[in-house]
Amino acid sequence: MARMLTTEEVAGVLRIAQRTVVELIGRGELAGTRVGKRRWVVSEAAVEAYVAARTSKGNVVAMAGRR
């Protein structure tokens, strides 16, 4: 089973605001699953796919220690 991250954890990994994570999910740029009425979770694989899609050649995004 894939590890699921809260929007707060995703924000920390991507170094963006938690609200931005929710906006990315809403726009369909980041795959997320709604848990309850207000909470979202995102798979670690979805975060990795998001980073890979936005990382150009030669531009390395460090995610060390996030597994």
C-alpha positions in Angstrom: 0.0 0.0 0.0 1.3 3.5 -0.9 2.2 5.8 1.9 -0.3 8.6 2.2 0.7 12.2 3.2 -1.4 15.0 4.6 -1.5 18.3 2.8 0.7 19.7 5.6 3.3 17.0 4.9 3.2 17.6 1.1 3.6 21.3 1.7 6.8 20.6 3.7 8.2 18.3 1.0 7.5 20.7 -1.8 8.3 23.8 0.3 5.0 25.5 -0.5 2.0 26.7 1.5 -0.5 24.1 2.6 -3.2 26.1 0.8 -1.2 25.9 -2.4 -1.3 22.1 -2.1 -5.1 22.2 -1.8 -5.2 24.5 -4.8 -3.0 22.1 -6.9 -5.4 19.2 -6.0 -8.4 21.3 -6.9 -6.9 22.2 -10.3 -6.0 18.5 -11.0 -2.3 19.2 -11.0 -1.7 16.9 -8.0 -3.7 13.7 -7.4 -5.4 13.7 -4.0 -8.1 11.8 -2.2 -10.7 13.5 0.0 -11.0 12.1 3.5 -14.1 13.5 5.2 -15.4 16.9 4.2 -12.3 19.0 4.5 -9.3 16.8 4.6 -7.1 15.6 1.7 -4.4 13.0 1.5 -1.9 12.5 -1.3 0.1 9.4 -2.1 3.9 9.7 -2.0 3.9 8.4 -5.6 1.6 11.3 -6.6 4.0 13.8 -5.0 7.0 12.2 -6.8 5.0 12.3 -10.1 4.2 16.0 -9.6 7.9 16.8 -9.0 9.1 14.7 -11.9 6.6 16.4 -14.3 7.9 19.8 -13.2 11.6 19.0 -13.0 13.5 19.9 -16.2 16.7 18.2 -17.1 19.6 19.5 -15.0 17.2 20.9 -12.3 17.4 18.5 -9.3 14.8 18.6 -6.6 16.1 17.1 -3.3 13.6 15.1 -1.4 16.1 13.4 0.9 14.8 11.9 4.1 11.1 12.1 3.0 10.5 8.3 2.8 
